[in-house]
Amino acid sequence: MSIDDRRQIGSLSLRAFSRWRTAFERFRIDVAPKLPRGLQSAVVEIALAVAYQLALLTVLYALLVGDAGRAMRR
């Protein structure tokens, strides 16, 4: 990497900041207050977030690898 036409040695670390809320923050603001009282605990909110992420990863895996496995069997 060059800065000011001088080569810089070392590693580069970048951080991305946004003023937009994360999906979990939006969930806590929009969905969590509408849940039944028994489900309005932090543990349940985190469990729902983890379950959502696992479901998303499962669908992505099925889309990316599932079709490749069927194509190889033919």
Secondary structure, 3 states (H helix, E strand, C coil): CEECCEECCCCCCCCCCCCCCCHHHHHHHHCHHHCCHHHCCHHHHHHHHHHHHHHHHHHHHHHHHHHHHHHHHC
